[in-house]
Amino acid sequence: MLFISTGEFHFPNRPAAGIAVRTVREYRGDTEVIFNGFKDIDYEICRELLG
């Protein structure tokens, strides 16, 4: 599991999403990935990065 806190610990949203998307793309396993965000901006950034 990968957790990057953009809420309480104030990690910036865009870099956090970039790390998450890059990590998922680099991982070569056969697994389902679910991106869980609490803010609309997180959703929009992930959609943009995932294409």
C-alpha positions as CSV (number, residue, x, y, z in Angstrom):
1,M,0.0,0.0,0.0
2,L,1.1,3.5,-0.7
3,F,-0.3,6.4,1.3
4,I,0.7,10.1,0.7
5,S,-1.1,12.5,3.0
6,T,-2.1,15.7,1.4
7,G,-4.5,16.6,4.2
8,E,-3.3,16.7,7.7
9,F,0.4,16.5,6.8
10,H,0.1,19.1,4.0
11,F,2.0,17.3,1.3
12,P,1.3,19.2,-2.0
13,N,-1.5,17.6,-4.1
14,R,0.2,17.6,-7.5
15,P,3.5,16.1,-6.4
16,A,1.6,13.5,-4.4
17,A,-0.4,12.5,-7.4
18,G,2.7,12.4,-9.6
19,I,4.4,10.1,-7.1
20,A,1.4,7.8,-6.9
21,V,0.8,7.6,-10.7
22,R,4.5,7.1,-11.4
23,T,4.7,4.4,-8.8
24,V,1.7,2.6,-10.3
25,R,3.1,2.8,-13.8
26,E,6.5,1.5,-12.8
27,Y,5.1,-1.5,-10.9
28,R,4.9,-4.5,-13.1
29,G,2.6,-6.7,-11.0
30,D,-0.8,-8.0,-11.8
31,T,-3.0,-6.1,-9.4
32,E,-5.9,-3.7,-9.2
33,V,-5.1,-0.1,-8.2
34,I,-7.6,2.3,-6.6
35,F,-6.8,5.9,-6.2
36,N,-8.6,7.3,-3.2
37,G,-8.8,11.1,-2.9
38,F,-10.9,13.3,-0.7
39,K,-11.0,16.5,-2.7
40,D,-12.2,17.2,-6.2
41,I,-8.8,18.6,-7.1
42,D,-7.1,15.3,-6.3
43,Y,-9.5,13.6,-8.7
44,E,-8.8,16.2,-11.4
45,I,-5.1,15.9,-11.0
46,C,-5.1,12.1,-11.2
47,R,-7.3,12.1,-14.3
48,E,-4.9,14.6,-16.0
49,L,-1.9,12.5,-15.1
50,L,-3.4,9.2,-16.1
51,G,-4.6,10.6,-19.4
